[in-house]
Amino acid sequence: MPRIGTRKLHYLLNDQLKELKVGRDKLFSILKANHMIIYPKRSYHITTNSHHRFYKHKNLISDMLPTRPEQIWVTDITYIGRRNNHTYLALVTDAYSKKIMGYNLSNSLSAKGSIMALNMALKNRRYKNEPLIHHSDRGIQYCCDEYQNVIENNKLICSMTETYDPYANAVAERINGILKDEFRLEEYKLNIENMKLFVKESIEIYNTLRPHYSCYMHTPNEMHKQRKIKIRTYKTKKSFQASLETL
């Protein structure tokens, strides 16, 4: 986790820092004095084509706060790499636990990658007898017949954003940012075979080791195994922007 935030770093090193009598504020000061404070990068690439003939669903989660794992899955596709060596990462993330349930890396924006990510998520599903909302943007990858058939065959409830505002799918956008910024997925010139291994390892570390402020410093895997903790959330642009340092 080469670019993990200071609050999470303090949490992970708490025992060692206590022995040195270094609290959170002092850790901030030490890192700042040594030019080691991490500032989030801001970048945005359009990967959504919502101008198509396929059916678009209503947004069912705009006022819904998830209270258990596998109540809401959020999906998205993010651009990784440079113009001469770009790939696309499709993700399916649990909105409650922040666990990445399924993913696929490919050099195409076709629906195939998104379908493979969803099939992986379905295979990893833990609570198969409870209702599950599948939420996405209105991109053609999610609206096409092939993808919708997977949703229907697995009895998922389909929900979609109704605006073009990235904050409308804030959890998915934030997970994209964590992988690209903290794990530095875009900084290495790798062929797609090696990039797939890099993504796999990064997601494994993310799910098992990285604490989340919104999950009270539990890892996604820990959160996914319980349902007693009420998550912190963000519902506005202001609170979403504030969460860039804390999620």
Buried (B, 14 or more C-beta within 10 A) or exposed (E): BEEBBBBBBBBBEEEEBEEEEBEBEEBBEEBEEEEEEBEEEEEEEEBBEBEEEBEBBEBBBEEBEBEBBBBBBBBBBBBBBEEEBEBBBBBBBBBBBBBBBBBBBBEEBBBBBBBBBBBBBBEBBEEEEEEBBBBBBBBBBBBBEEBBEBBEEBEBBBBBBBEEEBBBBBBBBBBBBBBBBBBBBBEEEBEEEEBBEBBEEBBEBBBEEBBBBBBEBBBBBBBBEEBEBEBBBBEEEEEBEEBBBEB
